[in-house]
Amino acid sequence: MDEVTFRPTFEQYTYTFGGAAPLRSIRPGSVLRLWTEDAFNHALRSVDDLSTEKVDLRYVNPQTGPFHVEGAEPGDTLALHIVELTPARDFGASAAIPFFGGLTSTDRTATLQDPLPDTTWIYQVDRARNTVGFEARFGDLTLELPIEPMLGTVGVAPPGGEVRSSLVPERFGGNMDTPEARPGTTIYLGVNVEGAHFSLGDGHYRQGEGEACGTAVEGAMDATILVELIKGGAPAWPRLENDEALMAVGSSRPMEDSWRIGQVEMVRWFEQLYDLHPMDAYQLLSQITEVPVANVVDANYSVVVKARKSLLPETRAFDGMHAELRRRATQL
């Protein structure tokens, strides 16, 4: 099993999916030990640092990658298994950014309204207790919250030579901001270009579903990722699998279209897994799915459609790839 350790320099970060030359070529089956910078590019370090003064919007959501996967061709499926995510700093940052977020006027939802106050929160990491500390800025409340690390961005190069901002989620993955992208999850992405050219980043020490204010507890992350390639079978939209559930992610606006995309992707998946007529898959999923909202703030909104394995006959999605990657992960 090849192991690749990589910590990018500032000049090596990319801020798009597509349009960048790969930094490394790796073989399927490789283990990547990566370092990712936080979404603010280390610009917010104290509560006195304000996003309007410190954050350069040209350099947000820096991506570690892209990586060229040997043998990957359009139509194949890239499987990325998140083995481990560990905070790489002793603090995380979150912010209310003017005219950005779910509960404020934005350029898409324009109203005659002043922006909410530009405010930064710093969460101190307690490694011994595995917590981050919330401290109210306009009151006295303090809380310890469990660290629940995830990756906000995981994606491949889009088709057709497109170059998309690392702030955007779409069928290539990207800035999905789902807490389901956590250790123990396998993410399946359809390959669009030779080599797949995948990248990842935007580590969150924790995030509520929806990412309401537009930012999570953003932090640099050490990530261990298993990379595998499945010939053919490319999903139209990202699919996720962990020990408990099968999932699909739809990203669009309005949000109901994100939900529709995820539902259709699950119908197609259930047709394949259980040899079901699409109407039977539609009926079954209508009775069992859960629909956690990933984000309501990005350029597209992301919705996860989730079916618990405990309700279903045993199946081997992608020929049991998730179980195999889980087995390999225990050996690391």
N, C-alpha and C positions, 0 to 999 in steps of 0.2 A: 504494500500500500504506500504510494508516494505521499510525502508530507511536504507542504509548501508553507513557509512562514513569510508573511509580507506585511510591512508597515509602510504605507505610502508617505512620501514627502508632500509638502503643500502643493508643489508644482505638479504632482502626479494625480491629484484628485480630479475627477470629472464631475460635471454638473448636468449631464444629460444621459439619456438612454439612446444609444446610437450616436454615430458621428465621431467617435473617439477610437483611436487605435488601441488594441489590447495591450495591457502591460505585461502579461505573462501568458504562456501557453501551458495548459495542464492536461493531464490524461484523465479519462473517466476512472473513477475509483479513488481519486486523490482526496486527501484531507487538507483543508486550508485552515491555517491559523492566522487570522487577520485582525487588524486594528482599524476601527472606523472612528472618524471624527463626529462630533455632535452636529446637529442640524444648523446651529448658529455659527459653525466653524470657530468655536472657542472664543466668540466675541463677547458673550455675556458671562462674566465671572463674579459679579457682585450685584446686589440689588440696586446699586447706583448706575449700573450699565443699562442704558435704554436702547431698545431695538432701533428706534429712529436715528440714534446717534452712532451706534456701534455695528449694526448688522448691514452688510453689503449684500443686497438681494441678488447680485450676480453670483455670489459664492455661498449659497445656502444649500442644504442637503448634499454635502460633498459625498461622492461615491468612491468606495474602494473597488477598483477595477477599471475597465472591464477585463475579464479573463476569457481567453480563447480556449474552448474545449475541443480537443482533438477528435475528429470524426463526426462532430455534430453537423447535421445538415438540416435545411428547412424541412419541416414536417416531422422531425424527431421531437422527443420529449426530454427536457432537462429536469433532473430530479436533484433538488438541493435539500439536504437534511441538516437541520440546525441541531448540532450536538450540544453546544454550550455557549452561553452569553454571560459575560462577566463585566460589571462596571469597571472601566479603566481609569476613572478619576474618583476623587472623594466627594464630588458634588455633581448635581445635575441642575439645569436651569429650565425655567418655563417663563412664558411671557404672554401678556395681552398686547398684541400688536395693533396699532391704529388701523381701523377699517379692514381687519382680518379676524375671522372667527365665526362661530355659529350664532352668536347673539348680539351682533352689531351690524350696522349698515356696511355694505361692501360695494365694490365696483359692479357686482352682478345684481345685488339687491340694494339699489340706490334709494336712499331716503334723505330728507333734510334733517340730518342728525349729526351732532358733533361726535367725533370718535370717542370711544371709551379711553380712559387714561392709559397712556403708555406705562406699563408696569412690569417689573421683573421680580420673579421669585427664585430663590436659591434653595435647593434641597440638599442638605448634608447627608452623605452616605455613612451609615454605621455598618461596617462589614461584619463585626461580631454578631450583631443582631439581625443582619440582612434587611435593613430598613433604610428608607429615606425620610427625612424630617420635613413636614410642612409647617411653615411659620406664616401666620396671617400678616399681611402688610397693613391692614386697616383695623386691626383688632389684636386680641391677645391669644387667640387659639393656636396651640401647637399640637401636632399629631405625629406619631410614627406610623408609616405606611410600609407594608411589605414590598421589597423589591420584586418585581415581576418583569424581567427583561424581555424585550422583543426588538425586532427590526422593523422600522417603518418602511424601508425601501428594499425590495428585492426584485430584480427584473432583468430582462434580456433586451437586446437591440430590437427595435420594432421592424416590421416589414417595409419593403418599398423604399429603402433608403431614408426613412423618416428619422428625424432627430427630435426627441421630446425632452422637455425639462424634467429634472429629477424631482420636481414638485408635483408631477402629474401621474396619477394611476390610470392604467388602461389595460387592454388585453395582453400586453407584454409584461404585466405586473406593475413595477414602478412603486410609486408612493402610496401603497394601499393602506398603510397605517392601521393594520389589524392586529390586535393583541394575540391573535391566533398564530402569528409568525414568531413563535417562541421555541425554546428548547424542547425537543421531542417531536417537532412537526417536520414533515416532508412537504416541500412545495414543488409542484409540477408545472412547468412552463413550456409552452410550445416554442420550438426553435424557429426563428425567422430568417437568420443569415448563417452562412457557414461559420462554424465555431461558436455560435450562440451569443458570445460577447455579453456575459452576465456581469452585473455588479450589484453591490449592496451597501447599506449604510443606515443613517438616521436612527441610531440606537436610542431606545427609550427605556429608562429604568422602571417606569410603569406608565400606564395610560388607561384612562377610562374609555369605554366604548363610545365612539363618536368624536373623541378628541375635541370637546366642545369649544374651548377657547382658541383652538388652532395649534396649540403646542402641548406636548406631553412633558414628562420630566426628561428632558433631552440630555444625553450624555455620551461621551466617548465609550466605546465598547471593544472588548476583546471577544472575538467570535471564532468558534470552531465549526467548520462546515464540511460535510461529506458531499462530494459531487459525483453524480452518476448520470449516465446517458442511456436512454431507452430509444431504440431505433423505431421510428414511426410513432403513430398514436398521439400526435400532438393535440392537446386540448385547445379549444378555441379561446378559453379564458383560464386564468390561473385556478388550479385545483390544489387543495391542501388535504393532508391526511395526518392524523395523529392516532394514538392508541384508542381514543374514544370516538372519533367521528371522521366522516368524509365531508368535505366542504368545497364550495366554489365561490369565487369572488367576482362580483360584477362592479364595474366602475363607470359612472356616467352622470349626467344631470338631465332631468330631475331625478331625485332619489328613487322614485318608483321604477325608473328604467334600469337602475343598478340592480334593484331587487329582481326585475324580470330577467335580466341577463343571467344572474346567479341561478335563478330557478330553471331556466332553459338549459344551462350547462349541467345542472344536476339531473334533469330529465334525460339528457343525452348520455350522461355517465351511467345512470341506472339502466338504460336500454342495453348498454354494453355489458354491465356487470351481471345483470340478472335475466338477460334475454327477454326484457319486458317490451310490450307494445307501448309506444309513447303515451297513450291515454292512461294505461295502467300505472306507468311511472308517475305521470302527472297526478293521478288520484292518490297514490301512496304518499308521495312527497307532500301533498296538501295536508296530510294528517300527522306527519312526523317532524317536519323541519322546524328548526329554530333559526332566527334571522338577526344575529347581532350586527349592529351598525358599526362599521370600522371607522369611517370619518365622514363628517358633514361640513368640512372646511376646505378641502383641497380643490384644485381646478376641476376635478371630477369627484363625486361622492362615491364611496365604496361600501358595499353591503356584502356580508358573508351569509350564504345559505348553507345550513349545517344539518346533517342527519347523523344521529347517534348509532354507532355500530351495534349496541346492545339490543336495538329494535329490529335488526336485520339478519338475514342468513349470513353465515360466514362467507367472506369473499376475499379474493386476492387481487386487489386493484393494482394495475400495472404489473401483473404477475408477481405480486407479493413484494414489490420493491421497498415499501415502507418497513415491513418486518425485517427484511434483510439489512437495511441501513441501520435500524435500531440494534440489530445484533452486532454489526460492525462497531457501532458507537460504544458499546459496552467494553470493547477491547482496547479503546484508546486510553 
